[in-house]
């Protein structure tokens, strides 16, 4: 385990932070601080999807230009080969974790469109309630397998927990403990595991499809087995973790990233080609200081902290992760703090 090197600045107050968010309307506009009805959700989601597909082109169901221009059957052949690589039609094989998911906006607009199975973890019960209630109407959940590129159903799972208490490898057996001040009477611990507040939401099936072949059923048979992710996504939530808690969570997260399946390395565009998983961090940042020192600002409203980019990158290094690519999200309202996005992976030498 990586040794934690303390940096002395004010830490977020997770209990007061959750209490604040419990008072916020459980809507996209609420979780986005009043920016949910403008251009921000669309611009942010487009930027996120583009970034994720650049990093993990294997998630794309669109044939590359080389295949599109080679022959009339090239696209069909390319897609057939991709389905074969996934184990055949109907196989749900790709998985994502949406950290601090709020009302499920990132899962709805980004992750569920690109992966088969998404696990949502969120500490605010009203937000999780809203995500569950709305999930059956999300676009990706309203397409039967026959109308999807990879011919597979999708599933979204829901967990009530802080990231401090959550083990991504075993999402069914980690949650807010029953003696936590953040727990609710609906969270029940039984022999170290928690009873889910909700059944998973499954995308609609084709007529006559066997429900036991669904991704929800397949995921359920191995609830106590560690699972792996293609992508772990943390956006506008990691500011509620202290450096120590964030390092600990990132260490747990990297331990359950999908392992490489080929010897291929990154492409010239930094795309991950060896089949391994990534962590994506997308957070507000302070502008870099002139002398290169770290800076942290404490928000008296939601009791979170905003870091400079180098403060995040120090934490990433301490968690044993390397930055594959980083960039700013463009096109957001000028009155907002800059939003930076990082792609992280386990160093290839380890």
C-alpha positions in Angstrom: 0.0 0.0 0.0 1.2 3.5 -0.8 2.6 5.5 2.1 0.4 8.5 2.8 2.4 11.8 2.9 0.3 14.3 4.8 -0.2 17.8 3.3 -1.6 20.3 5.8 -4.7 22.1 4.6 -8.3 22.1 5.7 -10.2 18.8 5.0 -13.8 18.4 3.8 -16.5 17.6 6.3 -18.3 14.6 4.8 -21.1 14.5 7.3 -22.0 18.2 6.9 -21.5 17.8 3.1 -24.1 15.0 2.9 -26.5 16.9 5.1 -26.2 19.9 2.8 -26.9 17.9 -0.3 -29.9 16.3 1.3 -31.5 19.7 1.4 -31.0 20.2 -2.4 -33.7 19.3 -4.9 -33.1 15.8 -6.4 -33.0 17.1 -9.9 -30.3 17.7 -12.5 -30.6 21.4 -11.9 -30.3 20.9 -8.2 -27.2 18.7 -8.3 -25.6 21.2 -10.8 -26.2 24.2 -8.6 -28.7 25.9 -10.9 -26.9 25.2 -14.1 -28.9 22.1 -15.1 -31.3 23.9 -17.5 -28.7 25.5 -19.7 -26.0 24.2 -21.9 -23.8 22.7 -19.2 -25.3 19.2 -19.1 -25.1 18.8 -22.9 -21.6 20.2 -23.2 -20.3 18.3 -20.2 -21.7 15.0 -21.4 -20.4 15.4 -25.0 -17.0 16.2 -23.6 -17.1 13.2 -21.3 -18.2 10.7 -24.0 -15.6 12.0 -26.4 -12.8 11.8 -23.8 -13.8 8.3 -22.7 -14.0 6.9 -26.3 -10.6 8.5 -27.1 -9.1 6.6 -24.1 -11.0 3.4 -24.5 -11.9 3.0 -28.2 -12.9 -0.6 -27.5 -16.2 0.8 -26.1 -17.2 2.3 -29.4 -19.8 0.6 -31.6 -18.9 2.8 -34.6 -16.5 1.4 -37.1 -13.3 3.3 -37.7 -12.9 5.3 -40.9 -10.5 2.7 -42.3 -13.2 0.0 -42.1 -15.9 2.4 -43.4 -14.1 3.1 -46.6 -12.5 -0.3 -47.4 -15.6 -2.2 -48.8 -19.3 -2.4 -48.7 -19.3 -5.2 -46.1 -16.4 -3.9 -44.0 -18.6 -2.2 -41.4 -20.7 -5.3 -40.9 -17.6 -7.5 -40.7 -16.0 -5.1 -38.2 -19.1 -5.2 -36.0 -19.4 -9.0 -36.3 -15.7 -9.3 -35.2 -16.3 -7.0 -32.2 -19.4 -9.1 -31.1 -17.2 -12.2 -31.4 -14.5 -10.6 -29.2 -17.2 -9.9 -26.6 -18.2 -13.6 -26.5 -21.1 -13.5 -28.9 -24.5 -11.7 -29.1 -26.2 -11.1 -25.8 -23.1 -11.0 -23.7 -22.9 -8.1 -21.2 -19.2 -7.7 -20.6 -18.2 -4.1 -20.1 -18.7 -2.5 -16.7 -18.4 1.0 -15.1 -18.7 2.5 -11.7 -20.3 6.0 -11.3 -18.9 7.5 -8.1 -21.0 10.1 -6.2 -23.6 9.7 -9.0 -26.2 12.1 -7.8 -29.4 11.6 -9.7 -27.6 9.5 -12.3 -26.9 12.2 -14.9 -23.4 10.8 -15.9 -24.8 7.3 -16.1 -27.7 8.4 -18.2 -25.8 10.6 -20.6 -22.4 8.9 -20.7 -21.7 5.6 -19.1 -24.9 3.6 -19.9 -24.5 4.6 -23.6 -21.0 3.1 -23.8 -20.9 0.1 -21.3 -23.2 -2.8 -20.5 -23.4 -2.7 -16.7 -23.1 0.4 -14.5 -22.9 0.4 -10.7 -24.0 3.7 -9.2 -22.8 4.7 -5.7 -24.3 7.8 -4.0 -24.6 8.8 -0.3 -27.7 11.0 -0.6 -30.8 8.9 -0.5 -33.1 11.3 -2.2 -30.7 11.5 -5.1 -30.5 7.7 -5.4 -34.3 7.5 -5.2 -34.6 9.9 -8.1 -31.9 8.0 -10.1 -33.8 4.7 -9.6 -37.2 6.1 -10.4 -36.0 7.8 -13.6 -33.6 5.0 -14.8 -36.2 3.0 -16.7 -36.8 6.0 -19.0 -33.1 6.6 -19.8 -32.5 6.3 -23.6 -30.0 3.4 -23.3 -32.5 1.5 -21.2 -35.2 1.7 -23.8 -33.5 -0.2 -26.5 -34.0 -4.0 -26.8 -30.8 -6.0 -27.7 -31.9 -6.4 -31.3 -31.7 -2.6 -31.8 -28.2 -2.2 -30.2 -24.9 -2.7 -31.9 -23.6 -5.4 -29.6 -27.0 -7.2 -29.1 -26.8 -7.1 -25.3 -29.1 -5.9 -22.6 -27.9 -3.3 -20.1 -28.2 -3.0 -16.3 -27.8 -0.3 -13.7 -27.2 -1.2 -10.0 -27.8 1.2 -7.1 -25.9 1.5 -3.8 -26.3 4.0 -1.0 -22.8 4.7 0.4 -20.1 7.3 0.8 -16.9 6.6 -1.2 -15.1 6.5 2.1 -17.0 3.3 3.1 -17.3 1.8 -0.4 -15.2 -1.1 -1.8 -15.6 -1.0 -5.6 -14.5 -4.6 -5.9 -17.5 -5.8 -3.8 -20.3 -3.3 -4.3 -22.8 -5.6 -2.8 -21.0 -6.0 0.5 -19.9 -2.4 1.2 -22.1 0.5 2.2 -22.5 3.0 5.0 -22.3 1.0 8.3 -25.3 0.8 10.5 -23.6 2.8 13.3 -22.6 5.7 10.9 -24.2 9.1 11.4 -24.7 9.0 7.7 -26.7 5.8 7.6 -30.5 5.7 7.2 -33.0 3.3 8.6 -33.4 1.7 5.2 -29.8 0.4 5.1 -29.6 -3.0 6.7 -26.4 -4.8 7.5 -26.4 -8.6 7.6 -23.1 -10.5 8.2 -21.0 -7.7 6.7 -23.2 -7.2 3.7 -26.0 -4.8 3.0 -29.4 -5.4 1.6 -29.9 -3.4 -1.6 -32.3 -0.5 -1.4 -33.3 -1.2 -5.0 -33.5 -3.9 -7.6 -31.3 -3.2 -10.6 -32.9 -1.6 -13.6 -32.6 -3.6 -16.8 -33.0 -2.4 -20.3 -36.0 -3.7 -22.1 -35.7 -7.1 -23.6 -36.7 -8.6 -26.9 -40.0 -10.5 -27.0 -39.5 -14.0 -25.6 -36.1 -13.3 -24.2 -35.1 -15.4 -21.2 -34.7 -13.0 -18.2 -32.0 -15.2 -16.6 -29.7 -14.3 -19.4 -29.9 -10.6 -18.5 -26.9 -8.7 -17.2 -28.7 -8.2 -13.9 -29.0 -11.9 -13.4 -25.5 -12.6 -14.4 -24.2 -10.0 -12.0 -26.3 -11.3 -9.2 -24.9 -14.8 -9.2 -21.5 -13.6 -8.1 -22.4 -10.9 -5.6 -19.6 -11.9 -3.2 -17.0 -12.3 -5.9 -14.7 -9.4 -6.7 -15.6 -7.7 -10.0 -13.6 -5.6 -12.4 -14.3 -2.4 -14.2 -13.5 -1.0 -17.6 -13.9 2.5 -16.2 -14.4 4.0 -12.8 -15.7 7.6 -13.1 -15.5 10.2 -10.4 -17.0 13.6 -11.2 -17.9 16.5 -8.9 -17.7 14.3 -5.8 -14.0 13.7 -5.0 -13.8 17.2 -3.5 -15.7 15.6 -0.5 -12.7 13.3 0.2 -9.7 14.3 2.2 -6.3 13.5 0.7 -6.0 10.5 2.9 -9.5 9.2 2.1 -9.1 9.9 -1.6 -5.8 8.0 -1.8 -7.4 5.1 0.0 -10.3 5.0 -2.3 -8.1 5.3 -5.4 -6.1 2.4 -4.1 -9.2 0.3 -3.8 -10.4 1.4 -7.2 -7.2 0.6 -9.0 -7.2 -2.9 -7.5 -10.4 -3.7 -9.3 -9.6 -2.3 -12.8 -9.8 -4.7 -15.6 -6.5 -6.3 -16.2 -4.7 -6.1 -19.6 -5.7 -8.8 -22.1 -3.2 -8.1 -24.8 0.4 -6.8 -25.1 -0.7 -3.7 -27.1 0.3 -0.4 -25.5 -1.1 3.0 -25.9 -1.5 4.5 -29.4 0.0 7.8 -30.5 -3.2 9.4 -29.2 -2.7 7.8 -25.7 -5.7 5.5 -26.3 -5.5 2.4 -24.0 -5.3 -0.6 -26.4 -4.3 -3.5 -24.0 -7.8 -4.1 -22.6 -7.0 -2.7 -19.2 -9.4 -0.4 -17.2 -9.0 3.2 -16.3 -10.1 5.8 -13.7 -11.5 9.1 -14.9 -11.5 12.0 -12.6 -13.4 15.2 -13.6 -13.4 17.9 -11.0 -13.4 21.7 -10.5 -9.9 23.0 -10.0 -8.3 26.2 -8.8 -6.0 27.9 -11.2 -2.4 26.9 -10.9 -0.3 29.2 -8.6 2.6 31.1 -10.1 5.2 29.5 -7.9 3.8 26.0 -8.5 2.6 25.5 -4.9 -0.5 23.6 -4.0 -3.6 25.5 -3.0 -6.9 24.3 -1.5 -10.1 26.3 -1.0 -12.8 25.2 1.5 -16.4 25.8 0.5 -18.5 26.9 3.5 -21.7 25.9 1.7 -21.2 22.2 0.8 -18.2 21.7 3.0 -16.0 20.4 0.2 -12.5 21.4 -0.9 -11.3 22.5 -4.3 -7.7 21.7 -5.2 -5.2 23.0 -7.7 -4.4 20.5 -10.5 -1.0 19.7 -8.9 -2.7 18.9 -5.6 -4.8 16.2 -7.4 -1.8 14.9 -9.3 0.2 14.5 -6.1 -2.7 12.4 -4.7 -2.8 10.3 -7.9 1.0 9.6 -7.6 0.6 8.7 -3.9 -2.2 6.2 -4.9 0.2 4.6 -7.4 -1.5 5.8 -10.5 -0.1 7.5 -13.6 -1.8 10.2 -15.7 -2.3 9.1 -19.3 -4.0 12.2 -20.4 -5.4 15.4 -19.0 -7.3 18.4 -20.4 -9.8 21.1 -19.5 -13.5 20.8 -20.3 -14.2 23.6 -22.7 -17.5 25.4 -23.3 -18.8 25.6 -19.7 -20.2 28.9 -18.3 -17.5 31.5 -17.6 -18.6 32.0 -14.0 -17.7 28.5 -13.1 -14.4 27.3 -11.8 -12.3 25.5 -14.5 -13.1 21.8 -14.8 -10.2 19.4 -15.5 -10.4 15.8 -16.6 -7.8 13.1 -16.1 -7.4 9.6 -17.4 -5.5 7.5 -14.8 -4.2 3.9 -15.1 -1.9 1.5 -13.2 1.6 2.2 -14.5 2.5 -0.4 -17.2 5.7 -1.2 -15.4 3.9 -2.5 -12.3 
